[in-house]
């Protein structure tokens, strides 16, 4: 059986992020045993469009929508989050501690 690529592993984790919750690039990298690969997770998210991956739920560790320029439309990432009840002000997730989803804790 063929081993999944790093990008595919990232997509599999991202698909598990619950509606209305967010995680960050580093948390996914750490969960996959590649703690120093947060940037690679970002590259995977940038390449995930048309793959049914909720990339809008992955933000930077401060809760900033750093990947928003990879979405079609100027505010699509924010609109997708707001449609799930996530409050975004000035490209920043509000109440990050409340809606943060950590795969290392949630996926045991």
C-alpha positions as CSV (number, residue, x, y, z in Angstrom):
1,X,0.0,0.0,0.0
2,X,1.3,3.4,-1.0
3,X,2.2,5.8,1.9
4,X,0.4,9.1,2.0
5,X,2.3,12.2,1.1
6,X,2.8,14.8,3.8
7,X,0.2,17.1,2.1
8,X,-2.3,14.2,2.1
9,X,-1.7,13.6,5.8
10,X,-2.3,17.4,6.4
11,X,-5.5,17.3,4.4
12,X,-6.7,14.3,6.4
13,X,-6.2,16.2,9.7
14,X,-7.7,19.4,8.3
15,X,-10.9,17.5,7.3
16,X,-11.4,16.6,10.9
17,X,-11.5,20.2,12.2
18,X,-15.1,20.7,13.4
19,X,-17.4,23.2,12.0
20,X,-17.0,26.6,13.8
21,X,-13.5,25.7,15.2
22,X,-10.0,26.6,14.0
23,X,-6.5,25.3,14.4
24,X,-3.1,26.5,13.4
25,X,-0.3,25.3,11.0
26,X,2.0,24.4,13.8
27,X,-0.6,22.3,15.7
28,X,-1.1,20.1,12.6
29,X,2.6,19.8,12.0
30,X,3.2,18.8,15.6
31,X,0.4,16.2,15.4
32,X,2.0,14.7,12.4
33,X,5.3,14.4,14.2
34,X,6.9,17.2,12.1
35,X,6.8,20.0,14.7
36,X,9.2,22.2,12.6
37,X,7.1,21.9,9.5
38,X,4.4,24.5,10.1
39,X,5.4,26.3,6.9
40,X,4.9,23.0,4.9
41,X,1.4,22.8,6.4
42,X,0.8,26.3,5.1
43,X,2.0,25.2,1.6
44,X,-0.3,22.2,1.8
45,X,-3.2,24.5,2.7
46,X,-2.4,26.8,-0.2
47,X,-2.5,23.8,-2.6
48,X,-5.7,22.3,-1.1
49,X,-8.3,24.2,-3.1
50,X,-10.6,22.0,-5.1
51,X,-9.7,19.1,-2.7
52,X,-12.7,19.4,-0.3
53,X,-10.4,20.6,2.5
54,X,-11.6,23.2,5.0
55,X,-8.4,25.3,4.7
56,X,-10.3,28.3,6.0
57,X,-10.2,26.7,9.4
58,X,-6.4,26.8,9.6
59,X,-4.9,30.1,10.8
60,X,-1.6,31.2,12.3
61,X,-0.8,30.7,16.0
62,X,-2.1,34.2,16.8
63,X,-5.4,33.6,15.0
64,X,-4.6,35.7,12.0
65,X,-6.0,34.8,8.6
66,X,-2.5,34.6,7.0
67,X,-3.7,32.4,4.2
68,X,-6.6,34.6,3.0
69,X,-4.9,35.7,-0.2
70,X,-4.9,32.1,-1.4
71,X,-8.7,32.1,-1.5
72,X,-10.7,33.3,-4.5
73,X,-12.4,36.6,-3.6
74,X,-11.0,39.2,-1.3
75,X,-12.8,38.1,1.9
76,X,-13.7,34.5,1.2
77,X,-11.7,33.0,4.1
78,X,-13.3,35.4,6.5
79,X,-16.8,34.8,5.0
80,X,-16.5,31.0,5.3
81,X,-15.4,31.4,9.0
82,X,-18.2,33.8,9.7
83,X,-20.7,31.5,8.1
84,X,-19.7,29.0,10.8
85,X,-20.2,31.5,13.6
86,X,-16.5,32.4,14.0
87,X,-16.0,36.1,14.7
88,X,-13.2,37.8,12.8
89,X,-12.1,41.4,13.3
90,X,-9.3,43.0,11.3
91,X,-8.3,39.5,9.9
92,X,-8.0,38.2,13.5
93,X,-10.1,35.3,15.1
94,X,-11.8,36.5,18.2
95,X,-12.1,34.3,21.2
96,X,-9.4,32.0,19.8
97,X,-9.0,30.2,23.1
98,X,-12.7,29.2,23.0
99,X,-12.8,27.9,19.5
100,X,-9.3,26.5,19.1
101,X,-9.1,22.9,18.2
102,X,-5.8,21.0,18.9
103,X,-5.5,17.7,17.0
104,X,-2.9,16.4,19.5
105,X,-5.6,16.6,22.2
106,X,-8.8,16.0,20.2
107,X,-7.5,13.0,18.1
108,X,-6.6,10.4,20.7
